Amino acid sequence: MDFGFSEEEERFRQEVRDFLQNEVTEGLIKECDANVGYGPHTWEFLRKLGARGWLVPVLPKELGGIGATPMQQFILNDEVLYYRAIPIGLSGVMITSLLEGYGSEEQKREYIPKLARGEIEFAAGYTEPEAGSDLASLKLSAVEDGKDFILNGQKIFNTGCHYAQYVLLAVRTDPSAPKKHQGISLLIVDMKTPGITLQPLWTMDGERTNAVFYDNVRVPQKNLIGEKNRGWYVLTTALALERNFPTGGVRRVFEDLVAYAKETKRSGEPLIKNPLVRQSLAQLKVEVEVARLLAYRVAWMASKGLIPQWQAPMLKLFVTELMYRLGNAGVQIMGLYGQLEEPSKWVPLRGWIEHLYRHGARRAITAGTNEIQRDIVALRGLGLPR
Ligand SMILES: Cc1cc2nc3c(=O)[nH]c(=O)nc-3n(C[C@H](O)[C@H](O)[C@H](O)COP(=O)(O)OP(=O)(O)OC[C@H]3O[C@@H](n4cnc5c(N)ncnc54)[C@H](O)[C@@H]3O)c2cc1C
């Protein structure tokens, strides 16, 4: 089986690399490393991506894209992560796919051009204190009142809400529906609407996420995506799009770790002379390669219009657990230096390894926990009964 890319895809990859080499500035990397959301450098970078049609690449030129294939879109995401440019990925792709599939003409006109130009961002507003893995239990109520809905309730871990202009909010519009996944709707909510308050939450990897409270928040009914009470089906499309994990970020950290081991001496001997270090790096090389092939398979399936029902969950759980193993091995290889963070002058590789160790634990929870991914692989991949 040949996993090679076509000449055109390789040309596109080179074009993306040339762009990133010039445009990923120190300011942007610092902002991404700070993990507190988009700042001025990120917004500027988004606008530059937008000017090239790369925020919504699969859309045609007249809608702000470049008519890219799903494989080109994958290459773009992969390279952006390799260059450590955006921590959360390109959410424009997810929202535009949802609006293209389910949105009204007015919504498409209103949001897609701004997303394509990098002027706005959406946060994901799904999880609640009592509805995480069991998302269909969500309760935040949306009651019709004239031309509006009135929202009351609480969300938790809604990460982008402090810098995004809008949140894609999952709400309960029919509390008496016979099954809990029925009676859910999806709304676009402007974060500046009166009645919304945010409380910051800090994760163990130093990232800001939020608890968000809705107190009699008035949202126009025209902001409903798709049909009322049928939001679950839109939501599952959004979640599936989140699990397509390019591995560029992991690959970059691994390459940097190998370079560090080659360049660094301990007790006068290069680290790579140590048999334990060599064994550890060789094992990681195998796993990084497996991750890359799993990612290519998911991208290839998407390009053929196939749904990677268990292949995408398999990729998500493998890559996120690899982040943890890579962070762990890297910290061991670096010894006591491995635990340092910036601004320590002794910190190796800007603290990326140490951070990845903690970040892996966070990524194993978000976009569906890895236990849930294993459940999906068991159910759909192995055909085991529920
Ligand atoms: C840093 C961070 C950022 C996040 N960002 C967002 C965001 O932007 N928007 C958003 O909407 N959500 C976000 N989330 C929420 C995330 O998707 C949920 O935390 C996740 O789905 C798990 O839900 P929970 O925390 O309620 O845990 P629970 O669902 O209560 O799970 C607790 C534990 O039980 C296990 N478990 C639960 N059910 C099963 C089962 N059926 N089989 C096996 N094991 C099971 C889980 O794997 C987990 O280990 C974020 C979370 C974190 C930590």
The ligand as an SDF file (V2000), in Angstrom:
LIG
                    3D

 53 58  0  0  0  0  0  0  0  0999 V2000
   -9.2870   21.2830   29.3760 C   0  0  0  0  0  0  0  0  0  0  0  0
  -10.6570   20.9260   28.8800 C   0  0  0  0  0  0  0  0  0  0  0  0
  -11.1870   21.6470   27.8230 C   0  0  0  0  0  0  0  0  0  0  0  0
  -12.4780   21.3590   27.3690 C   0  0  0  0  0  0  0  0  0  0  0  0
  -13.0300   22.1360   26.3710 N   0  0  0  0  0  0  0  0  0  0  0  0
  -14.3410   21.9700   26.0670 C   0  0  0  0  0  0  0  0  0  0  0  0
  -15.0010   22.8890   25.1840 C   0  0  0  0  0  0  0  0  0  0  0  0
  -14.3950   23.8160   24.6480 O   0  0  0  0  0  0  0  0  0  0  0  0
  -16.3280   22.7390   24.9880 N   0  0  0  0  0  0  0  0  0  0  0  0
  -17.0480   21.7360   25.5760 C   0  0  0  0  0  0  0  0  0  0  0  0
  -18.2520   21.6660   25.3640 O   0  0  0  0  0  0  0  0  0  0  0  0
  -16.4420   20.8300   26.3920 N   0  0  0  0  0  0  0  0  0  0  0  0
  -15.1230   20.9310   26.6620 C   0  0  0  0  0  0  0  0  0  0  0  0
  -14.5160   20.0440   27.5290 N   0  0  0  0  0  0  0  0  0  0  0  0
  -15.3160   18.9970   28.1490 C   0  0  0  0  0  0  0  0  0  0  0  0
  -14.9240   17.5860   27.7670 C   0  0  0  0  0  0  0  0  0  0  0  0
  -15.4120   17.2610   26.4890 O   0  0  0  0  0  0  0  0  0  0  0  0
  -15.4900   16.6850   28.8750 C   0  0  0  0  0  0  0  0  0  0  0  0
  -14.7380   16.9570   30.0460 O   0  0  0  0  0  0  0  0  0  0  0  0
  -15.4150   15.2330   28.5430 C   0  0  0  0  0  0  0  0  0  0  0  0
  -16.3190   14.9160   27.5220 O   0  0  0  0  0  0  0  0  0  0  0  0
  -15.7000   14.3490   29.7900 C   0  0  0  0  0  0  0  0  0  0  0  0
  -16.8390   14.7510   30.4400 O   0  0  0  0  0  0  0  0  0  0  0  0
  -16.8210   14.9580   32.0440 P   0  0  0  0  0  0  0  0  0  0  0  0
  -15.6960   15.8770   32.3710 O   0  0  0  0  0  0  0  0  0  0  0  0
  -18.1910   15.3530   32.4750 O   0  0  0  0  0  0  0  0  0  0  0  0
  -16.4510   13.5290   32.6420 O   0  0  0  0  0  0  0  0  0  0  0  0
  -17.4500   12.3200   32.8740 P   0  0  0  0  0  0  0  0  0  0  0  0
  -18.2840   12.1120   31.6590 O   0  0  0  0  0  0  0  0  0  0  0  0
  -18.1670   12.5330   34.1640 O   0  0  0  0  0  0  0  0  0  0  0  0
  -16.4430   11.1180   32.9830 O   0  0  0  0  0  0  0  0  0  0  0  0
  -15.7100   10.8430   34.2150 C   0  0  0  0  0  0  0  0  0  0  0  0
  -14.8630    9.6040   33.9590 C   0  0  0  0  0  0  0  0  0  0  0  0
  -15.7250    8.4680   33.7210 O   0  0  0  0  0  0  0  0  0  0  0  0
  -15.4240    7.8620   32.4620 C   0  0  0  0  0  0  0  0  0  0  0  0
  -16.6430    7.4140   31.7880 N   0  0  0  0  0  0  0  0  0  0  0  0
  -17.8040    8.1210   31.6660 C   0  0  0  0  0  0  0  0  0  0  0  0
  -18.7080    7.4100   30.9600 N   0  0  0  0  0  0  0  0  0  0  0  0
  -18.1130    6.2410   30.6270 C   0  0  0  0  0  0  0  0  0  0  0  0
  -18.5160    5.0970   29.8750 C   0  0  0  0  0  0  0  0  0  0  0  0
  -19.7280    5.0250   29.3360 N   0  0  0  0  0  0  0  0  0  0  0  0
  -17.6360    4.0710   29.7100 N   0  0  0  0  0  0  0  0  0  0  0  0
  -16.3730    4.1570   30.2440 C   0  0  0  0  0  0  0  0  0  0  0  0
  -15.9460    5.2040   30.9770 N   0  0  0  0  0  0  0  0  0  0  0  0
  -16.7820    6.2370   31.1460 C   0  0  0  0  0  0  0  0  0  0  0  0
  -14.7490    8.9560   31.6590 C   0  0  0  0  0  0  0  0  0  0  0  0
  -13.9070    8.4150   30.6520 O   0  0  0  0  0  0  0  0  0  0  0  0
  -13.9730    9.7170   32.7230 C   0  0  0  0  0  0  0  0  0  0  0  0
  -12.7540    9.0900   32.9760 O   0  0  0  0  0  0  0  0  0  0  0  0
  -13.2170   20.2920   27.9680 C   0  0  0  0  0  0  0  0  0  0  0  0
  -12.6510   19.5500   29.0230 C   0  0  0  0  0  0  0  0  0  0  0  0
  -11.3850   19.8470   29.4820 C   0  0  0  0  0  0  0  0  0  0  0  0
  -10.8210   19.0450   30.6170 C   0  0  0  0  0  0  0  0  0  0  0  0
  1  2  1  0
  2  3  1  0
  2 52  2  0
  3  4  2  0
  4  5  1  0
  4 50  1  0
  5  6  2  0
  6  7  1  0
  6 13  1  0
  7  8  2  0
  7  9  1  0
  9 10  1  0
 10 11  2  0
 10 12  1  0
 12 13  2  0
 13 14  1  0
 14 15  1  0
 14 50  1  0
 15 16  1  0
 16 17  1  0
 16 18  1  0
 18 19  1  0
 18 20  1  0
 20 21  1  0
 20 22  1  0
 22 23  1  0
 23 24  1  0
 24 25  2  0
 24 26  1  0
 24 27  1  0
 27 28  1  0
 28 29  2  0
 28 30  1  0
 28 31  1  0
 31 32  1  0
 32 33  1  0
 33 34  1  0
 33 48  1  0
 34 35  1  0
 35 36  1  0
 35 46  1  0
 36 37  1  0
 36 45  1  0
 37 38  2  0
 38 39  1  0
 39 40  1  0
 39 45  2  0
 40 41  1  0
 40 42  2  0
 42 43  1  0
 43 44  2  0
 44 45  1  0
 46 47  1  0
 46 48  1  0
 48 49  1  0
 50 51  2  0
 51 52  1  0
 52 53  1  0
M  END
$$$$
